[in-house]
Amino acid sequence: MSALSSYVWPLIALALVIGLVTGAIGFRESQLASKDSLAPPTPRPPEYRRKRLICLASGFVLALVAAPIWSGPVGGADRFTATIERQAREALNYYEMPKITAHLHRGPLTRRLVLQGQADDWQRGELVRLFSQLPGVSGAQWTASPAGIPLVLEGAAASVLGFLSGLVLAYLIELRRRYNAQWKW
């Protein structure tokens, strides 16, 4: 399991649960059907749609807020950074290059690994190639200029993906419940 997956999977799982709960509340059909099962159900009042949209929007915002909370106060980004930089330091020690340092680009934190130190042209090219293959690193470079996508935004995208997956599951569960509700034995 890579360091990135240990950063992203908890966000996806949390957002999936948020999506399931929000979808179960938002997609719940109101009990407005008439007593005769063949008669069409009575129309929903307009506030029903507004309440559904408020419920789904609040769940979406909650899933988006989960990413910065996981990244910052809970410490997901710190654990990710420590793992990647430790792996890079171990690789540099293995290749006996103590004068070269490797750290993730910060301000904002990205998955781009920045290398610093003295090396010839061949070593520079090989180190970039080798460290770009570290799990969880999007790329390695000797300059900090192209920063890449911030880790918080990647976490927010994973959170949105988990939330939408939870909504789809909640919708399918609600469809199954509605289908089974038509049978009155």
C-alpha positions in Angstrom: 0.0 0.0 0.0 1.5 3.3 -1.0 1.6 6.4 1.1 -0.9 8.1 -1.2 -3.5 5.4 -0.7 -3.1 5.7 3.1 -3.9 9.4 2.7 -6.8 9.0 0.2 -8.6 5.9 1.4 -9.8 7.3 4.7 -11.2 10.3 2.9 -13.0 8.2 0.4 -14.4 6.0 3.2 -15.6 8.9 5.3 -17.2 10.7 2.3 -18.9 7.4 1.3 -20.5 7.2 4.7 -21.5 10.8 4.5 -23.0 10.2 1.1 -24.9 7.2 2.2 -26.4 8.9 5.2 -27.2 12.1 3.3 -28.7 10.2 0.4 -30.8 8.0 2.7 -32.2 11.2 4.2 -32.5 13.1 1.0 -33.9 10.4 -1.3 -36.4 9.2 1.2 -39.8 9.3 -0.4 -42.5 11.0 1.6 -45.5 9.0 2.5 -48.0 10.9 0.3 -49.3 7.9 -1.7 -53.0 7.4 -1.5 -54.5 4.3 0.1 -55.4 2.8 -3.3 -52.3 1.3 -4.7 -53.4 1.8 -8.3 -54.1 5.5 -7.9 -51.2 7.9 -8.6 -49.5 9.4 -5.6 -50.4 12.9 -4.6 -48.0 15.6 -5.7 -45.3 16.6 -3.3 -45.3 20.0 -1.8 -42.7 22.5 -3.1 -40.8 22.6 0.2 -40.0 18.8 -0.2 -37.7 19.6 -3.1 -36.1 22.4 -1.2 -35.5 20.3 1.9 -34.0 17.5 -0.3 -31.6 20.0 -1.9 -30.6 21.5 1.4 -29.9 18.0 2.8 -27.8 17.0 -0.2 -25.9 20.3 -0.3 -25.1 20.1 3.4 -23.7 16.6 2.9 -21.6 17.8 0.0 -20.2 20.6 2.0 -19.5 18.3 4.9 -17.6 15.9 2.6 -15.6 18.9 1.2 -14.7 20.1 4.7 -13.5 16.6 5.6 -10.5 16.9 3.3 -8.9 20.0 5.0 -9.7 18.6 8.4 -8.1 15.2 7.5 -5.1 17.0 6.0 -4.5 19.5 8.8 -5.6 18.9 12.3 -6.0 15.1 12.1 -2.5 14.9 10.5 -3.0 12.9 7.3 -0.7 15.2 5.3 2.0 15.1 8.0 2.0 11.3 8.0 2.1 11.3 4.2 5.0 13.8 4.1 7.0 11.9 6.8 6.6 8.6 4.9 7.6 10.0 1.5 10.6 11.9 2.9 11.8 8.9 4.9 11.6 6.7 1.8 13.6 9.3 -0.2 16.2 9.6 2.6 16.6 5.8 2.7 17.0 5.6 -1.0 19.6 8.4 -0.9 21.5 6.6 1.8 21.3 3.4 -0.2 22.9 5.1 -3.2 25.5 6.8 -0.9 24.5 10.4 -1.6 24.4 12.1 1.8 24.9 15.6 0.3 21.6 15.5 -1.6 18.3 16.1 0.2 14.8 15.4 -0.9 11.6 16.9 0.4 8.1 17.4 -0.8 7.2 20.8 -2.3 5.5 23.0 0.3 3.5 26.1 0.1 1.0 24.5 -0.6 2.0 20.9 0.0 2.1 18.8 -3.2 3.2 15.4 -4.2 6.2 16.8 -6.1 9.6 15.8 -4.7 12.2 18.5 -4.8 15.9 17.4 -4.8 18.7 19.7 -3.7 22.4 19.3 -3.5 25.4 18.8 -5.8 25.3 16.1 -8.5 26.6 15.8 -12.0 24.2 15.8 -15.1 24.0 12.0 -15.2 23.2 11.7 -11.5 20.6 14.5 -11.8 18.7 12.7 -14.6 18.9 9.3 -12.9 17.8 10.6 -9.5 14.8 12.3 -11.1 13.9 9.1 -12.9 14.3 7.0 -9.7 12.5 9.3 -7.3 9.6 9.8 -9.7 8.9 6.1 -9.3 8.4 6.3 -5.5 4.8 5.4 -4.6 2.8 8.5 -3.8 5.2 10.9 -5.6 3.8 12.6 -8.8 7.3 13.6 -10.0 10.8 14.6 -8.9 12.7 17.7 -10.0 15.6 19.8 -9.0 13.7 23.1 -9.0 10.6 24.1 -7.1 9.0 26.2 -9.9 6.2 23.9 -11.3 4.6 23.0 -8.0 1.7 20.7 -9.1 -1.7 20.2 -7.6 -2.0 20.8 -3.9 -2.5 17.7 -1.8 -5.6 19.2 -0.2 -7.3 19.6 -3.6 -6.5 15.9 -4.4 -8.0 15.0 -1.1 -11.1 17.1 -1.8 -11.5 15.4 -5.2 -11.2 12.0 -3.5 -13.8 13.1 -1.0 -16.2 14.2 -3.7 -15.7 10.9 -5.5 -16.5 9.0 -2.2 -19.5 11.3 -1.6 -21.0 10.7 -5.1 -20.4 7.0 -4.7 -22.3 7.1 -1.4 -25.2 9.0 -3.1 -25.4 6.4 -5.8 -25.5 3.6 -3.3 -28.2 5.4 -1.2 -30.2 6.0 -4.4 -30.1 2.3 -5.3 -31.1 1.3 -1.8 -34.0 3.7 -2.0 -35.1 2.4 -5.4 -35.0 -1.2 -3.9 -37.0 -0.1 -0.9 -39.6 1.6 -3.2 -39.8 -1.5 -5.4 -40.4 -3.8 -2.4 -42.9 -1.4 -0.9 -45.4 -1.9 -3.8 -46.0 -5.5 -2.7 -48.6 -5.6 0.0 -49.3 -9.2 0.9 
